[in-house]
């Protein structure tokens, strides 16, 4: 497994960096995670600047990132980590915050975060989120997904669209009919296995389709694909 998108398993555990300004919170996360054989906590950072530095040095697979930290906050740290050209295919960032605020959520998505969870969730949800992100998928808590759909169904600032200078409509036209079909199913929250069953395809084929959709639309992961699909009218709430 290399970077943030390897497959957790026999090779080595998922490497996790904890970024939170509260020592007690970091200790709690470490205790929860280190009992899992497939997860290894490789470092702790008390602010965003340190999180960026340690990410470059330690090359974790997943960074657990608090939002409100002194100096460089978690959103700016996320932007720096996901934009780091020296670490292509770098770590997935999972935003963990106490604050249930839409502005944090959308800012985190635009900063390149692959997941967003509230700290009042269960340890099991946190562990599963890390495994999902380590596989290269994106993740949002169900209640947050509903808010993303409701908000981004209205016209707004694009999250991404086929790279710099590529209009969303033009990027969408690059998709084959099958790829567009896969995008619709991804936007509906279907997993690769569910898409494979629904379209009578192999999972490996579905994975290839998903990768091509992300590449053509200039999107980082499935989370941004969901946002893009609703924002640009590929699918609509209730539709």
WODAHU-V269561 format. One record per run of one state. SS is the DSSP state (A for helix, B for strand, O for the rest). FROM is the first residue (numbers start at 1). LEN is the number of residues. If there is no record, write none. Layout:
SS|FROM|LEN, SS|FROM|LEN
This chain:
O|1|13, B|14|6, O|20|3, A|23|12, O|35|4, B|39|7, O|46|2, A|48|11, O|59|3, B|62|4, O|66|8, A|74|9, O|83|9, B|92|6, O|98|4, A|102|10, O|112|3, B|115|4, O|119|4, A|123|12, O|135|4, B|139|2, O|141|1, A|142|11, O|153|15, A|168|6, O|174|3, A|177|11, O|188|4, A|192|8, O|200|3, A|203|15, O|218|4, A|222|10, O|232|8
